[in-house]
Structures are given as structure tokens and as C-alpha cells.
């Protein structure tokens, strides 16, 4: 089992920055990969960025130049640094953890709201 708690969302102006945090209930070394997803109003959930236990990263093409995913293993936390935020970045941002063994398990956080408005 992995519990995930996101934080750091809020109201931000276009062009601003935010850093989202996702704290896991166990060592992220034991988690194969973690990712940030988002779901905007009336939209499907989409991948924003992901990071493996070996620190390999993957980004959605439209966000790779503005967002950065990173991990702090000592704090069991994955971050999403969001820069040059746009109105279309408004969404609920979710953290996901995937643990693969004999079976693959997926765990989701409760989400954190990011609202971009002037």
C-alpha cells in the first residue's frame, strides 16, 4: 500500500510559478515510478510528467519546457515545479504511484487544485 498526499496547489496568475508536492507513505525507492497527472474542467485526465526510481523522467510534450519533475528520496516526496503558468493549466493535479511485482498496483492521491486566473 502507498498513500499519497499532494499539496501546493492554489490560485496563481498567468506567468507565475507553483511547486506541487506529493509525499508518499513509504520510501520512493520502492516505487517503480511516480507521476503527475491533471484533469481540467470537462477534460480527461492526462499525464503531465513522470519519474522512475532511477530518476528517468518523461513529460507531456506541451509541458516539458515549463514543468520539471523531481524527487527527494530522503523526504519520500516528488515535486512538480510549474513555471510560466498558463490559464489552460487550470486543473486538479493528481499524484500517482506505480509498484510492479508479481502484479502491478496503482495508487492515486486525492488531488490538488491549481487555478490560473488574473
Secondary structure, DSSP 8 states (H G I E B T S, - for coil): ---EEEE--EEE-TT--EEEEEEESS-GGGSSEEEEEEE-TT---EEEEEEETT--EEE-TTTTTTEEEEEEGGGTEEEEEE-S--GGG-EEEEEEEEEESSSEEEEE---EEEEE--
